Amino acid sequence: MQRTRLISALILAAAATGCAGMPLAQNADGTSDGFDEVSVTLSTWFPEADASVTADGTKTRMKTSLSDAYDVGEVAFSGRVEMWEGDWGYIIESTYLDMSGDLSVGSGRLDTHVRDDTIDFLVAQRYAITEATDEKPAATAVLSGGMRYRRLDQRVAASPVFSGSESHDWIEPVIGAGLTLPTSDEFAFSVRGDMSGFDVGSASHRTWNAFAGGAVSLDVSNTITFGWRIYDIDQSRGSGAGKSGLDGSFSGPMVGWNFGF
């Protein structure tokens, strides 16, 4: 797990650092060989969970509240790099989710633990759906598609008699769309979402993400983002005593900082 988190961080750092200088490299005629736009968004997500977790054939429910996220610091983190050349772009996004839940069962305790790492590699196309004005930029829509690497770790423990855990990773296709609606130079509404899995190979049956919120520009390079994110997954493999799976949703407020180059 630590290795996956390190790989995610290195990929994002390399993309941000390597691409930041590309727009500065120009040809003799003044044109650029690099990207027109490069931006990085670092976000913190405070999710509550309502999901069933299965490990080694034992199934239990994980249910947490927003107060749990605030009180015990069970938060998720994500980093997103966007690189645009005209209306075409590349998106690299990584999310780390680590949550636990427990229930009292008789004289014992039933503990659940889920860790979910993802790294997306997407190609995107952007469309202007309104004209830009002196008061605000154009509204835009984005369509994207690519591949998602996911590593999922689950643990179910019924203290003191049973403990089961499962860890596996896979690559699955992902498609997405987004919409940005500026109301001024300083503020914009945004929605975006994606779907992945589609039962391709060892992928999840169905996974989707949705985000709705806003963005406040502090200056030409720095923006604060905020909103609500929902993540829903339906994944299982094996059967009987060897069955593992995660089926449910995680949702909560999300805040971030976007900086552009």
C-alpha positions as CSV (number, residue, x, y, z in Angstrom):
1,M,0.0,0.0,0.0
2,Q,2.8,2.4,0.9
3,R,4.4,1.6,-2.5
4,T,1.2,2.4,-4.3
5,R,0.8,5.7,-2.6
6,L,4.5,6.5,-3.3
7,I,4.0,5.6,-7.0
8,S,0.9,7.8,-7.2
9,A,2.7,10.8,-5.6
10,L,5.7,10.4,-7.9
11,I,3.6,10.2,-11.1
12,L,1.7,13.3,-10.1
13,A,4.8,15.2,-9.1
14,A,6.6,14.2,-12.3
15,A,3.7,15.2,-14.5
16,A,3.4,18.6,-12.7
17,T,7.1,19.4,-12.6
18,G,7.9,18.1,-16.1
19,C,5.0,19.8,-17.8
20,A,5.1,23.1,-16.0
21,G,8.1,24.3,-18.0
22,M,6.9,23.1,-21.4
23,P,4.8,26.2,-22.3
24,L,7.9,28.3,-21.8
25,A,9.8,26.5,-24.5
26,Q,9.3,28.3,-27.8
27,N,10.3,28.0,-31.4
28,A,12.1,30.7,-33.3
29,D,8.8,32.0,-34.6
30,G,7.4,32.4,-31.1
31,T,5.2,29.4,-31.1
32,S,5.2,26.9,-28.3
33,D,6.1,23.3,-28.4
34,G,4.6,22.6,-25.0
35,F,1.1,22.7,-23.5
36,D,-1.1,25.8,-23.5
37,E,-2.3,25.1,-20.0
38,V,-1.1,23.0,-17.1
39,S,-2.9,22.9,-13.8
40,V,-2.6,20.9,-10.6
41,T,-5.4,20.4,-8.1
42,L,-4.8,18.9,-4.6
43,S,-7.9,18.0,-2.7
44,T,-9.1,16.6,0.7
45,W,-12.3,14.7,0.9
46,F,-14.3,14.0,4.0
47,P,-16.5,10.9,3.1
48,E,-19.1,9.0,5.1
49,A,-19.5,5.3,4.2
50,D,-22.4,3.0,3.6
51,A,-21.1,-0.2,2.1
52,S,-20.9,-4.0,2.5
53,V,-17.4,-5.4,2.8
54,T,-16.6,-9.0,2.1
55,A,-13.3,-10.8,2.9
56,D,-12.6,-14.5,2.9
57,G,-16.3,-15.2,2.5
58,T,-17.3,-13.1,5.5
59,K,-19.6,-10.1,4.8
60,T,-20.3,-7.2,7.0
61,R,-21.5,-3.6,6.8
62,M,-19.4,-0.5,7.1
63,K,-21.4,2.6,8.0
64,T,-19.8,5.8,9.2
65,S,-20.9,9.4,9.4
66,L,-19.4,12.8,8.5
67,S,-18.7,13.4,12.2
68,D,-16.5,10.2,12.2
69,A,-14.4,11.7,9.3
70,Y,-14.0,15.0,11.2
71,D,-13.4,13.4,14.7
72,V,-10.9,10.7,13.8
73,G,-9.4,12.2,10.7
74,E,-10.5,9.5,8.3
75,V,-10.2,11.6,5.1
76,A,-9.3,10.8,1.5
77,F,-6.8,12.7,-0.7
78,S,-6.6,13.2,-4.4
79,G,-4.3,14.9,-6.9
80,R,-5.2,15.9,-10.4
81,V,-3.0,17.1,-13.2
82,E,-4.5,18.5,-16.4
83,M,-2.4,19.3,-19.5
84,W,-4.0,21.0,-22.4
85,E,-2.9,21.8,-26.0
86,G,-5.8,23.7,-27.6
87,D,-9.0,21.6,-27.1
88,W,-7.1,18.3,-26.5
89,G,-5.6,17.4,-23.2
90,Y,-4.3,14.7,-20.8
91,I,-5.5,14.1,-17.3
92,I,-3.7,12.2,-14.6
93,E,-5.6,11.8,-11.3
94,S,-4.8,9.8,-8.2
95,T,-7.1,9.2,-5.2
96,Y,-6.3,7.5,-1.8
97,L,-9.2,6.4,0.4
98,D,-8.6,4.7,3.8
99,M,-11.5,4.1,6.1
100,S,-12.5,1.9,9.1
101,G,-15.7,1.0,10.9
102,D,-16.6,-1.2,13.9
103,L,-19.8,-2.7,15.4
104,S,-20.4,-4.2,18.8
105,V,-21.7,-7.8,18.4
106,G,-22.5,-9.4,21.7
107,S,-19.4,-9.4,23.8
108,G,-17.2,-9.0,20.8
109,R,-16.5,-6.4,18.1
110,L,-16.7,-6.6,14.4
111,D,-14.1,-4.4,12.6
112,T,-14.0,-3.5,8.9
113,H,-11.2,-1.7,7.0
114,V,-11.1,-0.6,3.4
115,R,-8.2,1.0,1.5
116,D,-8.7,2.0,-2.1
117,D,-6.0,3.5,-4.3
118,T,-6.7,4.6,-7.9
119,I,-4.6,6.2,-10.7
120,D,-6.3,7.5,-13.8
121,F,-4.7,8.1,-17.2
122,L,-7.1,9.9,-19.5
123,V,-7.3,11.6,-22.9
124,A,-9.8,14.5,-23.0
125,Q,-11.4,16.9,-25.5
126,R,-12.9,20.2,-24.5
127,Y,-15.8,22.0,-26.1
128,A,-16.8,25.7,-25.7
129,I,-20.6,25.8,-25.3
130,T,-20.9,29.6,-24.9
131,E,-18.9,32.6,-26.1
132,A,-16.4,34.2,-23.8
133,T,-17.2,37.8,-22.8
134,D,-15.3,40.6,-21.0
135,E,-17.1,39.7,-17.8
136,K,-16.6,35.9,-17.8
137,P,-14.9,33.0,-19.6
138,A,-16.8,30.6,-21.9
139,A,-18.7,27.7,-20.5
140,T,-17.0,24.5,-21.4
141,A,-17.8,20.8,-21.6
142,V,-15.2,18.0,-21.4
143,L,-15.3,14.4,-22.5
144,S,-12.6,12.0,-21.4
145,G,-11.7,8.3,-21.6
146,G,-8.8,6.1,-20.7
147,M,-7.7,3.5,-18.1
148,R,-7.8,3.3,-14.3
149,Y,-5.4,1.3,-12.1
150,R,-7.0,0.3,-8.8
151,R,-5.7,-1.4,-5.8
152,L,-8.3,-2.5,-3.2
153,D,-7.5,-3.8,0.3
154,Q,-10.3,-5.1,2.6
155,R,-10.2,-6.6,6.1
156,V,-13.0,-8.0,8.3
157,A,-12.2,-9.0,11.8
158,A,-14.6,-10.4,14.4
159,S,-12.5,-10.1,17.6
160,P,-11.3,-12.4,19.0
161,V,-12.3,-15.3,16.8
162,F,-11.9,-14.4,13.1
163,S,-9.8,-12.2,10.9
164,G,-10.0,-12.2,7.1
165,S,-8.3,-9.9,4.5
166,E,-8.1,-9.5,0.8
167,S,-5.8,-7.5,-1.5
168,H,-5.9,-7.3,-5.2
169,D,-5.4,-4.8,-8.1
170,W,-6.5,-4.5,-11.6
171,I,-6.8,-2.1,-14.6
172,E,-10.2,-1.1,-16.0
173,P,-11.6,1.3,-18.7
174,V,-13.1,4.6,-17.6
175,I,-15.1,7.3,-19.4
176,G,-16.0,10.7,-18.0
177,A,-17.6,14.1,-18.7
178,G,-17.5,17.5,-17.0
179,L,-19.2,20.9,-17.3
180,T,-17.9,24.3,-16.1
181,L,-20.2,27.3,-16.0
182,P,-18.5,30.6,-15.0
183,T,-20.7,33.3,-13.6
184,S,-17.8,35.8,-13.6
185,D,-14.0,36.0,-13.8
186,E,-13.8,35.0,-10.1
187,F,-16.4,32.2,-9.7
188,A,-17.6,29.2,-11.6
189,F,-19.9,26.2,-11.0
190,S,-18.7,22.8,-12.1
191,V,-19.9,19.2,-12.3
192,R,-18.1,16.2,-13.4
193,G,-18.4,12.4,-13.3
194,D,-17.0,9.2,-14.6
195,M,-17.9,5.5,-14.9
196,S,-15.5,2.5,-15.0
197,G,-15.4,-1.2,-14.7
198,F,-18.1,-2.6,-17.0
199,D,-17.1,-6.2,-16.0
200,V,-14.1,-6.1,-18.3
201,G,-11.7,-8.8,-17.3
202,S,-11.1,-8.7,-13.5
203,A,-12.5,-5.1,-13.3
204,S,-15.4,-4.0,-11.1
205,H,-19.0,-4.6,-12.2
206,R,-19.7,-0.9,-12.0
207,T,-18.0,2.1,-10.4
208,W,-19.0,5.7,-10.7
209,N,-17.8,9.1,-9.3
210,A,-19.8,12.4,-9.3
211,F,-18.7,15.8,-8.1
212,A,-20.7,19.1,-8.0
213,G,-19.4,22.3,-6.6
214,G,-17.8,25.6,-7.3
215,A,-14.4,27.4,-7.7
216,V,-13.3,30.8,-6.5
217,S,-10.3,32.4,-8.3
218,L,-7.9,34.1,-6.0
219,D,-5.7,35.3,-8.9
220,V,-4.7,34.2,-12.4
221,S,-2.9,31.2,-11.0
222,N,-4.6,30.1,-7.8
223,T,-8.2,28.8,-7.3
224,I,-10.0,27.3,-4.3
225,T,-12.4,24.5,-5.2
226,F,-15.2,23.1,-3.1
227,G,-18.2,20.8,-3.4
228,W,-19.7,17.4,-2.8
229,R,-18.3,14.1,-4.1
230,I,-20.0,10.7,-4.3
231,Y,-18.1,7.5,-5.1
232,D,-20.1,4.3,-5.6
233,I,-18.5,0.8,-6.3
234,D,-19.8,-2.7,-7.0
235,Q,-16.9,-5.1,-7.1
236,S,-16.7,-8.8,-6.2
237,R,-14.6,-11.9,-7.0
238,G,-14.5,-15.5,-6.0
239,S,-17.2,-17.5,-4.2
240,G,-17.9,-19.2,-0.9
241,A,-15.1,-19.0,1.6
242,G,-12.9,-17.3,-1.0
243,K,-15.3,-14.5,-1.9
244,S,-14.3,-10.9,-1.5
245,G,-16.0,-7.7,-2.5
246,L,-17.0,-4.1,-1.9
247,D,-20.5,-2.8,-2.7
248,G,-21.6,0.6,-1.5
249,S,-21.1,4.3,-1.6
250,F,-18.8,7.0,0.0
251,S,-19.9,10.6,-0.1
252,G,-19.0,13.9,1.5
253,P,-17.6,17.4,1.2
254,M,-14.4,18.0,-0.8
255,V,-12.1,21.1,-0.8
256,G,-9.1,21.7,-2.8
257,W,-6.5,24.1,-4.2
258,N,-5.8,24.5,-7.9
259,F,-2.7,26.2,-9.2
260,G,-1.9,26.8,-12.9
261,F,1.3,27.3,-14.8
